[in-house]
């Protein structure tokens, strides 16, 4: 029987990252020309940890910060999203172990201020945490998840 790797170990495993790659092939059709910074999981976690109570960020803001840090044209959209998911699960795993200071992943939103249904216990748990910090949540429309009202006014700067 294969043992499951903990979220915290996944977060700590850099897999030879970060690195900057040239945008080419299929990637260039969507992202143009230049370079793409692929962060290490802990880099995404570090940006998420910098968001203070009452403030917010988006995965796109983290991507931009990663690109600036590595002097690249863009930050990788795929890995930034995956690593935010890993950071969220690692934080909940740490909380279950009794740790008090965890990554405040609930402050990291998707594009347009959307809550992330892939975070631990889904948008319901994320909206509870955000309301506790003074944010107003607007219900989702159709299949769209709920959003934070006026999230742009509360974005943290990296």
N, C-alpha and C positions, 0 to 999 in steps of 0.2 A: 504494500500500500504506500502510495506516494504522499508525503506530507505537504501540506499547503505552505507556501512561503508567506511569511507575515507581510502586511502592508508596509510596516516600518522598514523591513529589509528591502522590499521593492523600492521604497523611497531612497534608501541609502545606496542602492546599486546604480552607479553612474554609467555603466555599459560603454565606456570609452567616450563619454560625452562630458562637456559640451564640444561641439565642433561647428565649423562654418563650411557650408558647401555651396558650390555654384548652382544657380537656378538654371536648369536645362531640361530638355525633353518635354514630357507631359506637364511638368511643373511650370514651365515657362508660359504655357498657354493661359494658365490661370493667374500666375503671380508675376509675369513679365520677366525682366532681366535683373541680374545682380546676384546677391548672395543671400542665403538663408541660414540663420543661426538655429541650431538644434540644441536646446538647453539640456543640462543634466536635471534629473528629477528634483534634486535638492535646491537648484536655482529657482525653480518655479515655487517651491515651498518657501524659500527665503522671501520672495516678493509677496507671497500671500501673508506671511507673518508680519510684514511691514505695515499692513493696513490697520490703523488704530480703530478703536471702538467709535462708532458713529460715522465712520467713513466706509467707502466701498471701492471695489475695483472690478474690472472685467477681464476675461481671459485675453481679449484684444489688447488691453492696456499692458498686461503682463508680456504679451508677445512683443509689443513695441519696446518695452523696457529691456527685454532679452536682446532684441536687435541692436538697440543703442549700446548695451553693455559689450557686445561682441563686434560692434562696428559693421553690422550686416544690413542689408536692405530690408529684410523682414525677419520676424521670429517665426519658427515653424508652427503653423496652426494645429497640426495633428498632435505633435508631442506636447505642446503646451496644454492642450485640453486633456490629454491622457494623464499627464503628470499632475494636473490640478485634481483630477479624480483620485489618483493614488495618494496625494497629500491629504485629501479629505478623509479617505478611509484609514490612513495611517494615524491621523489625528484622533479619530473615534476609537481606534485600537488602543492608542496611548491613554485616552480617557478611561477606557474599560480597565486598564491596568492601574488606574488611580492617579495618573499624572494630571496635574492642575493646569500647567501652561502648555496648551496645544495650539496648533495652527488654526486661526479663526477662518476656516475655509468658507463658512456661510457668507462672508463678506465679499467673496469672489463670485461675480455674476457672469452670465453669458451675454452675448451681444444684445443690445437694446434693453439692458437691465433685467433680463429674464432670470428667474430662479432656475437652478440646475436640478432636473429630476433624477440625475444619476448620482447625486450626493447621498451620503448615508441617510436613510429614512425619508428620502425624497423632498419635494418642495414644501410639504407640510411642516417638517422639522426645521427646514431652512427659514421659512416664513415666521415661525415662532421666535427663532433666535433674532431675526432682523427686527421684528416688532419690539422685542425686549430692548433693542438698542435705539429705538425711536424712529424706525423707518416705516413708511406706509406701503402696504402691499395692495396692488390692484389685481383683481382676478384675471386669469388668462382668458383668451377668446378662442373658442373652438379647441384646436389641439395645442395651441400655444400655452406655455406655462405662465403662471403669474409673473408680474414684473414689480420692481420697486419704483414707486412714484417719484419723479424728479431725481432719479439716481445720479444724473449728470452733475447736479449741484453738490454732491457729496463724494465725488471721486477723489481718492488719494493720489498724490503725485509721487512718481518714482524718479 
